[in-house]
Amino acid sequence: MSIDEILAKARTRLTRLGPFETAAALGRGAVLVDIRPAAQRAEFGEIPGAVIIERNVLEWRLDPRSDARLPFAGSYDLEVIVTCQEGYTSSLAAASLQDLGLAKATDLAGGFAAWRAAGLPTV
């Protein structure tokens, strides 16, 4: 299976959110997780309030069963929205979180670039 097929399969499981839908979800308590490397965040900026968890440790930080989980990650009912730069890696990451049992995991369609293009706040 090619990476394009894997990505398409992952996205069939997600209810992806646009920038304004993501902003509304944050308003109701969803957690936005930015998985971009530090160099990308430094170059392009960040979304205020996003939790920074680099991709290589994402599952360990958000799995409620993990000894390495973050304090807010104690429930499988957590609404998590993953973002990357353009919305590709975040789809794969969100599907992986669903595999862990985080059924409400999804991603920001178009990633940080779409958020910024929508005129939403960045730092």
Buried (B, 14 or more C-beta within 10 A) or exposed (E): EEEEEEBEEBBEBBEBBBBEBBBEBBEEEBBBBBBBBEEBBEEBBBBEEBBEBEBEEBBBBBBBEBEEBBEEBEEBEBBBBBBBBBBBBBBBBBBBBBEBEBEBBBBBBBBBBBBBEEEBEEE
